[in-house]
Amino acid sequence: MKMNFDHLSGKHLEIAGARIYYEVIGDENSPALLVLHGGFDNLELFNSILPKLRRKFKVIGIDSRGQGKSTLGPHGLTYERLQKDVERVLEHLNIDTVSIIGFSDGGNIACRLASFTTLNIEKLVTIGTPWHSKYIEQVREIYSRVTGESWRKKFPDTYDAYQKLNPESDFDSLAQAIVAMWLDTNPSGRPNEAVKNITCPLLIVRGDDDHLVSREAVVELCGVVENSTLLNIPFAGHVAFEDQGEIFMTILNEFLDQS
């Protein structure tokens, strides 16, 4: 059974002035699992994880607005806007019960879905997620230095994938929109204190060398969300599930298998 995304088998859905791309793979009759990627990336990010899942899932991958095969549209980017895009895709697919894995920006979207919507979220996994705006000052200088040009130089593979996939490519505009979203301290931004509304089991994953998400931040999140577990992975950075894949998959499968 096919368990990887390919940017060939999916569809677009018109949402608020943008064309949002999504794919559905796996066992149609199995529980739904939604995966949400981080900034400047796309749904293929999770291809290293999906074949190693022990349980069968119907997996939904979405290219966030402006990224992958999704267009940016006229409204810019906020975590709230991306949350609403995901809600609309799930509604279109008639899915109201789902587990979610969110990386970085995708983790913020996932936390907003669990905090602000009526979706029945069975399990929630966040990886490298800067969930509260009070921690922005710790990384403001890093975020503020990001431009289309700087990202192209530092992460050429990500840029090349964007140029190949995006039907309305404008990388400089995308970079400006993403940085504005990262620095947004309004209610449209990170979930902040609303994470107290999360009632489903939550696995919080952080690489111990993550320069964007502090230990303090994830320990606090674990304390705020009652039914949560913290996995701080040694010798791993922001993309902890790639840096220490074996450790991550062992715990992820254990978490998803628990009733």
C-alpha positions in Angstrom: 0.0 0.0 0.0 1.3 3.4 -1.0 2.5 5.3 2.1 4.3 8.3 0.7 3.2 11.7 -0.7 4.3 12.5 -4.3 2.6 15.7 -5.3 1.0 13.8 -8.1 -2.1 12.1 -6.7 -3.7 15.0 -4.8 -6.2 17.7 -5.4 -6.7 21.5 -4.9 -9.5 23.1 -2.9 -10.4 26.7 -3.3 -10.3 28.5 0.1 -10.4 32.2 0.7 -8.7 33.3 -2.5 -6.1 30.5 -2.5 -5.9 27.0 -4.0 -4.9 24.6 -1.2 -3.3 21.3 -2.2 -3.9 18.1 -0.3 -3.3 14.4 -0.6 -4.9 11.4 1.0 -3.0 8.1 1.2 -3.1 4.8 3.1 -6.0 2.7 4.2 -9.3 4.4 3.5 -11.1 2.5 6.3 -8.5 3.2 9.0 -8.4 6.1 11.5 -7.5 9.5 10.0 -4.1 11.0 10.7 -3.3 14.5 9.6 0.3 15.7 9.1 1.2 19.4 9.1 4.6 20.6 7.9 6.8 23.5 9.0 7.6 26.8 7.3 9.0 26.8 3.7 8.4 23.1 3.4 5.7 20.8 2.1 3.8 17.6 2.8 6.6 15.3 1.5 8.5 16.2 4.7 6.8 13.3 6.4 7.7 10.6 3.9 10.5 9.4 6.2 7.9 8.7 8.9 4.8 7.3 7.3 6.2 3.9 6.2 7.4 3.2 9.7 4.0 3.7 11.4 2.9 0.4 13.1 -0.8 1.2 12.9 -2.7 1.6 9.7 -4.0 5.1 9.0 -5.7 7.1 6.4 -3.2 9.9 6.2 -4.0 13.4 5.1 -1.2 15.8 4.0 -1.8 19.5 3.3 0.6 22.0 1.7 0.2 25.1 3.8 -1.0 28.2 2.1 1.7 29.6 -0.2 3.9 26.5 0.2 4.3 23.3 -1.8 1.6 23.3 -4.4 -0.7 25.6 -2.5 -1.0 29.2 -3.6 -0.6 32.2 -1.3 -3.7 34.1 -2.1 -4.4 37.8 -1.2 -4.7 37.6 2.6 -1.1 36.9 3.8 -0.3 34.3 6.5 -1.4 33.8 10.1 -1.6 30.7 12.1 -5.4 31.3 12.4 -5.7 31.5 8.6 -3.8 28.2 8.2 -6.0 26.7 10.9 -9.1 27.6 9.0 -7.6 26.2 5.7 -7.1 22.9 7.5 -10.6 22.9 8.9 -12.0 23.5 5.4 -10.0 20.6 3.9 -11.2 18.2 6.6 -14.8 19.4 6.2 -14.5 18.8 2.5 -13.2 15.3 3.2 -16.0 14.7 5.8 -13.5 14.1 8.5 -14.3 15.2 12.0 -12.3 12.7 14.0 -8.5 12.8 13.5 -5.1 12.4 15.1 -2.5 15.1 14.2 1.3 15.3 13.9 2.5 18.9 13.5 6.1 20.0 13.0 7.2 23.6 13.9 4.6 25.9 12.2 2.4 22.8 11.7 2.5 22.2 15.5 1.1 25.7 16.1 -1.7 25.0 13.6 -2.3 21.6 15.3 -2.5 23.3 18.8 -4.9 25.9 17.5 -7.1 23.1 16.0 -7.1 21.4 19.4 -7.6 24.6 21.4 -10.2 26.5 19.3 -12.3 24.0 17.2 -14.8 21.3 17.8 -12.8 18.7 16.0 -12.6 15.4 17.8 -8.8 15.1 18.0 -7.8 11.6 19.3 -4.0 12.1 19.6 -1.8 15.2 19.1 1.9 15.3 18.4 3.9 18.5 18.3 7.5 18.6 17.2 9.7 21.7 17.6 6.7 23.9 18.2 7.1 27.5 19.5 3.6 27.6 21.0 3.6 30.9 22.9 4.4 34.4 21.7 6.2 35.4 25.0 9.1 33.3 23.7 9.4 35.3 20.5 12.0 37.6 22.0 14.4 34.7 22.3 14.4 34.2 18.6 13.3 37.5 17.2 16.8 38.3 15.8 16.9 34.9 14.0 13.5 35.4 12.5 14.1 39.0 11.5 17.2 38.1 9.5 15.2 35.6 7.2 14.6 36.9 3.7 14.0 35.1 0.4 17.6 35.5 -0.5 19.0 34.3 2.8 16.8 31.2 2.8 17.8 30.4 -0.8 21.4 30.5 0.2 21.1 28.5 3.4 18.4 25.9 2.3 18.7 25.6 -1.5 16.9 22.2 -1.6 13.8 23.7 0.0 13.9 26.6 -2.5 14.3 24.3 -5.4 11.4 22.2 -4.3 9.2 25.3 -4.0 10.2 26.5 -7.4 9.4 23.1 -8.9 6.0 22.7 -7.2 4.4 26.1 -6.7 2.0 27.2 -9.5 2.4 30.9 -8.6 6.0 31.0 -7.3 7.1 34.2 -5.7 9.6 33.2 -3.0 10.4 36.7 -1.7 6.7 37.4 -1.0 6.4 34.0 0.7 9.4 34.7 2.9 7.9 38.1 3.9 4.6 36.4 4.7 6.1 33.6 6.8 8.4 36.0 8.8 5.3 38.2 9.5 3.5 35.1 10.8 6.4 34.1 13.0 6.5 37.5 14.6 2.7 37.9 15.0 1.8 38.4 18.7 -1.9 39.0 17.9 -4.8 36.5 18.7 -4.3 35.4 15.1 -0.9 34.0 16.0 0.3 31.3 18.3 -2.2 29.5 20.5 -0.7 30.9 23.7 -2.8 30.3 26.9 -5.6 28.7 24.9 -3.6 25.4 24.9 -5.2 24.8 28.3 -8.3 23.8 26.3 -6.4 20.8 24.8 -8.0 17.7 26.3 -6.7 14.9 24.0 -3.4 13.1 24.8 -0.5 15.3 23.7 3.1 14.1 22.9 5.4 17.1 23.0 8.7 16.4 21.1 11.8 18.6 21.1 15.4 18.1 20.0 17.7 19.0 22.9 19.8 21.1 20.6 16.8 23.0 19.1 17.8 26.7 18.9 14.2 27.8 18.1 12.3 26.2 21.0 13.7 26.3 24.5 13.5 23.5 27.1 11.6 26.1 29.3 8.9 26.4 26.6 8.2 22.7 26.3 8.3 22.1 30.0 5.8 24.8 30.5 3.5 23.4 27.8 3.7 20.0 29.4 2.6 21.6 32.7 -0.3 23.5 31.1 -1.8 20.6 29.2 -3.0 18.0 31.6 -2.8 14.9 29.5 0.6 15.4 28.0 4.0 13.7 27.7 7.3 15.4 27.0 10.0 13.8 24.8 13.2 15.8 24.8 15.5 13.9 22.4 19.3 14.2 23.0 21.7 15.0 20.1 18.8 16.3 18.0 18.0 19.8 16.7 14.9 21.4 15.4 14.0 18.6 13.0 14.3 16.0 15.8 12.4 13.3 14.0 15.1 13.2 11.3 18.1 13.8 13.5 17.2 10.9 15.8 14.6 8.9 13.8 14.8 5.6 15.6 14.2 7.2 19.0 11.4 9.3 17.6 9.6 6.5 15.8 9.8 4.1 18.9 8.0 6.7 21.1 5.6 7.9 18.3 4.4 4.3 17.6 4.0 3.7 21.4 2.0 6.9 21.8 -0.3 6.2 18.8 -0.8 2.6 19.8 -2.1 3.5 23.3 -5.8 3.2 23.7 
